[in-house]
Amino acid sequence: MPIIHRLKTMLATKAVQSMDFERFVPKVVEGSGSAGRVGSIAKDLGMRRPIIVTDEILVQLGVLDPVVESLRREGLQFTLYDKVLPDPTVNVVMEGVKAYIEGNCDGIIAFGGGSSIDTAKVVGAYIANPKPIKEYAGAFKVKKKIPPLIAIPTTAGTGSETTFGAVVTDVEEETKFIIGDIRLMPKFAILDPELLVSLPKGMTAATGMDAMTHAVESFIGTFSTKKSREWSERSVKRLFKYLLRCYENGEDIEARGEVLKASFEAGVALCMGGLTYVHPIAHSLGGKFHTP
């Protein structure tokens, strides 16, 4: 390893390990039916016209209904942007930005898997500091506070509801790039196991193993610390105990809730401990061949 690269790695490691990351972790609202509290939470954050960033399938299946009902109960008007696709592209993000501006919105509610939450984060980044999306790529290039963001995951795996990163696909260059900035962190993460009961077995298994990968990679990652390893261990133990139960019975509310917690814990761990080569390789393959 060249000396300069080694020195940069040592400095980066020291900087990340010295960061008190836990103070940035979103406030958690959890439990069966907790999505129904989003209206009051949004109101407390000062939202009056939030945008909901999600995908068409969740809307069509009625999974979004508790969120819509909660917002209406609190008297909040909202804009619905439901055009998110897997591996969100720059165009998907910019369509979301257009919807936010046209709706005169003042906050963001991300509802869905990692693609919806990542899209919402980057929409927020553009609203805060407009520039070409690729110019956010890398670390700490958002630079300004984004509108208040609430994340409600409908899968248990990406941990995007508690990370400061977002992944965007560049279709022309067939690559994925990562945007990392502490300003992308959601204010609240709502972990409602009822939203996951209809998740198919295959998706339950795949997203659960995504969480497991985050936990294991962060445990052995370059920036790993005693504190980050504690988060990793809690996540792994929870996944070993409850993921198979979710797979075998999707309506097991306790197991669904525990796997949601495990995904959240793994997300915290990866922010603190970093990742290894698994995710960079996956991003390279995903950008080129559109694999998950």
C-alpha positions as a Python dict, from the first residue, in 0.01 Angstrom:
ca = {
    (1, 'M'): (0, 0, 0),
    (2, 'P'): (152, 339, -99),
    (3, 'I'): (254, 554, 199),
    (4, 'I'): (22, 843, 106),
    (5, 'H'): (-279, 612, 80),
    (6, 'R'): (-190, 448, 410),
    (7, 'L'): (-160, 787, 578),
    (8, 'K'): (-496, 902, 443),
    (9, 'T'): (-656, 581, 567),
    (10, 'M'): (-508, 628, 914),
    (11, 'L'): (-630, 989, 933),
    (12, 'A'): (-977, 896, 810),
    (13, 'T'): (-998, 609, 1057),
    (14, 'K'): (-902, 832, 1346),
    (15, 'A'): (-1153, 1100, 1242),
    (16, 'V'): (-1445, 857, 1206),
    (17, 'Q'): (-1366, 668, 1524),
    (18, 'S'): (-1356, 992, 1722),
    (19, 'M'): (-1700, 1102, 1598),
    (20, 'D'): (-1983, 1075, 1849),
    (21, 'F'): (-2214, 929, 1588),
    (22, 'E'): (-2482, 814, 1831),
    (23, 'R'): (-2596, 1173, 1886),
    (24, 'F'): (-2706, 1185, 1521),
    (25, 'V'): (-2911, 864, 1534),
    (26, 'P'): (-3278, 934, 1450),
    (27, 'K'): (-3541, 926, 1721),
    (28, 'V'): (-3724, 594, 1701),
    (29, 'V'): (-4099, 544, 1715),
    (30, 'E'): (-4179, 175, 1706),
    (31, 'G'): (-4451, -80, 1759),
    (32, 'S'): (-4759, -212, 1587),
    (33, 'G'): (-4954, 71, 1426),
    (34, 'S'): (-4684, 331, 1488),
    (35, 'A'): (-4709, 455, 1128),
    (36, 'G'): (-5037, 609, 1238),
    (37, 'R'): (-4841, 859, 1449),
    (38, 'V'): (-4662, 1017, 1154),
    (39, 'G'): (-4909, 1306, 1130),
    (40, 'S'): (-4844, 1430, 1482),
    (41, 'I'): (-4468, 1379, 1442),
    (42, 'A'): (-4468, 1576, 1115),
    (43, 'K'): (-4664, 1854, 1283),
    (44, 'D'): (-4419, 1866, 1574),
    (45, 'L'): (-4135, 1906, 1321),
    (46, 'G'): (-4310, 2209, 1173),
    (47, 'M'): (-4439, 2041, 858),
    (48, 'R'): (-4759, 2176, 709),
    (49, 'R'): (-4730, 2047, 351),
    (50, 'P'): (-4500, 1743, 346),
    (51, 'I'): (-4419, 1539, 39),
    (52, 'I'): (-4451, 1160, 62),
    (53, 'V'): (-4179, 985, -139),
    (54, 'T'): (-4272, 626, -220),
    (55, 'D'): (-4352, 386, -506),
    (56, 'E'): (-4671, 302, -693),
    (57, 'I'): (-4695, -57, -570),
    (58, 'L'): (-4715, 41, -203),
    (59, 'V'): (-4987, 291, -288),
    (60, 'Q'): (-5185, 38, -494),
    (61, 'L'): (-5162, -228, -221),
    (62, 'G'): (-5289, 14, 41),
    (63, 'V'): (-4975, -13, 254),
    (64, 'L'): (-4949, 367, 256),
    (65, 'D'): (-5304, 413, 387),
    (66, 'P'): (-5215, 452, 760),
    (67, 'V'): (-4979, 738, 674),
    (68, 'V'): (-5232, 918, 456),
    (69, 'E'): (-5504, 878, 722),
    (70, 'S'): (-5271, 1009, 992),
    (71, 'L'): (-5178, 1320, 793),
    (72, 'R'): (-5541, 1395, 716),
    (73, 'R'): (-5636, 1346, 1080),
    (74, 'E'): (-5384, 1616, 1173),
    (75, 'G'): (-5514, 1849, 903),
    (76, 'L'): (-5195, 1836, 696),
    (77, 'Q'): (-5204, 1877, 320),
    (78, 'F'): (-4948, 1669, 134),
    (79, 'T'): (-4802, 1597, -207),
    (80, 'L'): (-4764, 1233, -316),
    (81, 'Y'): (-4463, 1142, -527),
    (82, 'D'): (-4491, 770, -603),
    (83, 'K'): (-4259, 729, -901),
    (84, 'V'): (-3960, 578, -717),
    (85, 'L'): (-3807, 275, -886),
    (86, 'P'): (-3549, 24, -759),
    (87, 'D'): (-3199, 170, -785),
    (88, 'P'): (-3322, 530, -817),
    (89, 'T'): (-3169, 735, -1095),
    (90, 'V'): (-3084, 1103, -1119),
    (91, 'N'): (-3405, 1154, -1321),
    (92, 'V'): (-3617, 993, -1049),
    (93, 'V'): (-3463, 1225, -792),
    (94, 'M'): (-3520, 1535, -1006),
    (95, 'E'): (-3884, 1439, -1065),
    (96, 'G'): (-3919, 1426, -688),
    (97, 'V'): (-3758, 1768, -658),
    (98, 'K'): (-4008, 1906, -912),
    (99, 'A'): (-4300, 1759, -713),
    (100, 'Y'): (-4164, 1910, -391),
    (101, 'I'): (-4133, 2257, -542),
    (102, 'E'): (-4469, 2247, -722),
    (103, 'G'): (-4638, 2133, -402),
    (104, 'N'): (-4481, 2414, -201),
    (105, 'C'): (-4370, 2147, 45),
    (106, 'D'): (-4186, 2202, 372),
    (107, 'G'): (-4083, 1853, 478),
    (108, 'I'): (-4031, 1498, 355),
    (109, 'I'): (-4182, 1163, 454),
    (110, 'A'): (-3993, 869, 301),
    (111, 'F'): (-4206, 554, 284),
    (112, 'G'): (-4074, 229, 143),
    (113, 'G'): (-3751, 40, 103),
    (114, 'G'): (-3403, 178, 65),
    (115, 'S'): (-3476, 320, -281),
    (116, 'S'): (-3757, 543, -155),
    (117, 'I'): (-3564, 658, 150),
    (118, 'D'): (-3249, 728, -51),
    (119, 'T'): (-3450, 921, -309),
    (120, 'A'): (-3607, 1130, -34),
    (121, 'K'): (-3266, 1210, 113),
    (122, 'V'): (-3129, 1335, -218),
    (123, 'V'): (-3444, 1535, -292),
    (124, 'G'): (-3381, 1703, 43),
    (125, 'A'): (-3019, 1768, -49),
    (126, 'Y'): (-3118, 1939, -373),
    (127, 'I'): (-3382, 2153, -203),
    (128, 'A'): (-3124, 2264, 54),
    (129, 'N'): (-2837, 2323, -186),
    (130, 'P'): (-2931, 2301, -557),
    (131, 'K'): (-2663, 2169, -791),
    (132, 'P'): (-2617, 1875, -1030),
    (133, 'I'): (-2685, 1553, -837),
    (134, 'K'): (-2346, 1400, -917),
    (135, 'E'): (-2176, 1691, -742),
    (136, 'Y'): (-2303, 1553, -409),
    (137, 'A'): (-2111, 1229, -467),
    (138, 'G'): (-1854, 1157, -200),
    (139, 'A'): (-1844, 1282, 157),
    (140, 'F'): (-1997, 1594, 313),
    (141, 'K'): (-2089, 1777, -8),
    (142, 'V'): (-2451, 1857, 79),
    (143, 'K'): (-2324, 2129, 314),
    (144, 'K'): (-2664, 2270, 411),
    (145, 'K'): (-2944, 2151, 638),
    (146, 'I'): (-3211, 1960, 446),
    (147, 'P'): (-3586, 1989, 517),
    (148, 'P'): (-3707, 1774, 808),
    (149, 'L'): (-3716, 1408, 706),
    (150, 'I'): (-3916, 1120, 853),
    (151, 'A'): (-3827, 769, 733),
    (152, 'I'): (-4075, 479, 747),
    (153, 'P'): (-3919, 155, 617),
    (154, 'T'): (-4139, -114, 463),
    (155, 'T'): (-3854, -364, 439),
    (156, 'A'): (-3607, -470, 705),
    (157, 'G'): (-3263, -470, 553),
    (158, 'T'): (-3120, -151, 404),
    (159, 'G'): (-3109, 43, 731),
    (160, 'S'): (-3142, 360, 524),
    (161, 'E'): (-3372, 505, 790),
    (162, 'T'): (-3069, 548, 1015),
    (163, 'T'): (-2778, 610, 781),
    (164, 'F'): (-2631, 931, 642),
    (165, 'G'): (-2578, 781, 297),
    (166, 'A'): (-2780, 752, -22),
    (167, 'V'): (-2708, 557, -341),
    (168, 'V'): (-2802, 694, -684),
    (169, 'T'): (-2766, 525, -1024),
    (170, 'D'): (-2608, 704, -1317),
    (171, 'V'): (-2776, 537, -1617),
    (172, 'E'): (-2546, 689, -1879),
    (173, 'E'): (-2225, 577, -1710),
    (174, 'E'): (-2380, 253, -1575),
    (175, 'T'): (-2250, 320, -1227),
    (176, 'K'): (-2383, 382, -880),
    (177, 'F'): (-2245, 661, -667),
    (178, 'I'): (-2275, 721, -295),
    (179, 'I'): (-2368, 1050, -131),
    (180, 'G'): (-2257, 1066, 231),
    (181, 'D'): (-2337, 1356, 459),
    (182, 'I'): (-2457, 1368, 819),
    (183, 'R'): (-2718, 1621, 704),
    (184, 'L'): (-2902, 1342, 522),
    (185, 'M'): (-2990, 1172, 850),
    (186, 'P'): (-3367, 1145, 913),
    (187, 'K'): (-3506, 1317, 1221),
    (188, 'F'): (-3735, 1023, 1301),
    (189, 'A'): (-3747, 657, 1205),
    (190, 'I'): (-4087, 491, 1242),
    (191, 'L'): (-4055, 113, 1274),
    (192, 'D'): (-4402, -36, 1228),
    (193, 'P'): (-4403, -416, 1189),
    (194, 'E'): (-4759, -414, 1052),
    (195, 'L'): (-4626, -261, 730),
    (196, 'L'): (-4418, -572, 663),
    (197, 'V'): (-4668, -854, 715),
    (198, 'S'): (-4736, -890, 342),
    (199, 'L'): (-4367, -885, 245),
    (200, 'P'): (-4301, -1200, 35),
    (201, 'K'): (-4072, -1470, 168),
    (202, 'G'): (-3803, -1403, -90),
    (203, 'M'): (-3790, -1033, -10),
    (204, 'T'): (-3795, -1107, 363),
    (205, 'A'): (-3492, -1332, 324),
    (206, 'A'): (-3300, -1103, 87),
    (207, 'T'): (-3348, -787, 292),
    (208, 'G'): (-3276, -973, 614),
    (209, 'M'): (-2945, -1091, 474),
    (210, 'D'): (-2870, -735, 365),
    (211, 'A'): (-2900, -634, 730),
    (212, 'M'): (-2682, -927, 830),
    (213, 'T'): (-2420, -819, 577),
    (214, 'H'): (-2419, -466, 718),
    (215, 'A'): (-2372, -601, 1069),
    (216, 'V'): (-2087, -836, 974),
    (217, 'E'): (-1908, -590, 745),
    (218, 'S'): (-1922, -314, 1006),
    (219, 'F'): (-1790, -552, 1271),
    (220, 'I'): (-1472, -613, 1071),
    (221, 'G'): (-1464, -275, 891),
    (222, 'T'): (-1173, -33, 890),
    (223, 'F'): (-1343, 210, 1126),
    (224, 'S'): (-1475, -54, 1366),
    (225, 'T'): (-1470, 40, 1735),
    (226, 'K'): (-1587, -123, 2055),
    (227, 'K'): (-1907, 82, 2039),
    (228, 'S'): (-1981, 2, 1675),
    (229, 'R'): (-1921, -369, 1739),
    (230, 'E'): (-2180, -360, 2017),
    (231, 'W'): (-2439, -240, 1764),
    (232, 'S'): (-2323, -507, 1516),
    (233, 'E'): (-2350, -785, 1774),
    (234, 'R'): (-2698, -682, 1884),
    (235, 'S'): (-2814, -685, 1524),
    (236, 'V'): (-2667, -1027, 1446),
    (237, 'K'): (-2813, -1184, 1760),
    (238, 'R'): (-3156, -1044, 1682),
    (239, 'L'): (-3142, -1164, 1321),
    (240, 'F'): (-3039, -1515, 1421),
    (241, 'K'): (-3329, -1531, 1663),
    (242, 'Y'): (-3608, -1377, 1458),
    (243, 'L'): (-3535, -1372, 1081),
    (244, 'L'): (-3632, -1735, 1021),
    (245, 'R'): (-3954, -1676, 1215),
    (246, 'C'): (-4036, -1387, 980),
    (247, 'Y'): (-3963, -1605, 682),
    (248, 'E'): (-4183, -1888, 803),
    (249, 'N'): (-4469, -1667, 920),
    (250, 'G'): (-4491, -1318, 774),
    (251, 'E'): (-4771, -1226, 1015),
    (252, 'D'): (-4554, -1281, 1323),
    (253, 'I'): (-4566, -921, 1446),
    (254, 'E'): (-4310, -973, 1722),
    (255, 'A'): (-4056, -1122, 1482),
    (256, 'R'): (-4120, -853, 1221),
    (257, 'G'): (-4061, -584, 1482),
    (258, 'E'): (-3740, -743, 1606),
    (259, 'V'): (-3597, -776, 1254),
    (260, 'L'): (-3682, -411, 1191),
    (261, 'K'): (-3481, -327, 1503),
    (262, 'A'): (-3196, -546, 1381),
    (263, 'S'): (-3189, -364, 1048),
    (264, 'F'): (-3184, -30, 1229),
    (265, 'E'): (-2900, -147, 1457),
    (266, 'A'): (-2700, -271, 1159),
    (267, 'G'): (-2750, 69, 993),
    (268, 'V'): (-2606, 245, 1296),
    (269, 'A'): (-2318, -2, 1304),
    (270, 'L'): (-2224, 51, 939),
    (271, 'C'): (-2219, 430, 986),
    (272, 'M'): (-1988, 390, 1284),
    (273, 'G'): (-1772, 100, 1167),
    (274, 'G'): (-1774, 134, 791),
    (275, 'L'): (-1804, -144, 536),
    (276, 'T'): (-1567, -377, 353),
    (277, 'Y'): (-1541, -462, -17),
    (278, 'V'): (-1877, -642, -37),
    (279, 'H'): (-2089, -331, -92),
    (280, 'P'): (-1852, -152, -334),
    (281, 'I'): (-1842, -466, -549),
    (282, 'A'): (-2221, -494, -533),
    (283, 'H'): (-2260, -129, -636),
    (284, 'S'): (-2028, -180, -933),
    (285, 'L'): (-2220, -486, -1049),
    (286, 'G'): (-2556, -322, -981),
    (287, 'G'): (-2473, -12, -1182),
    (288, 'K'): (-2361, -220, -1480),
    (289, 'F'): (-2606, -512, -1473),
    (290, 'H'): (-2895, -367, -1266),
    (291, 'T'): (-2876, -637, -1002),
    (292, 'P'): (-3012, -554, -653),
}
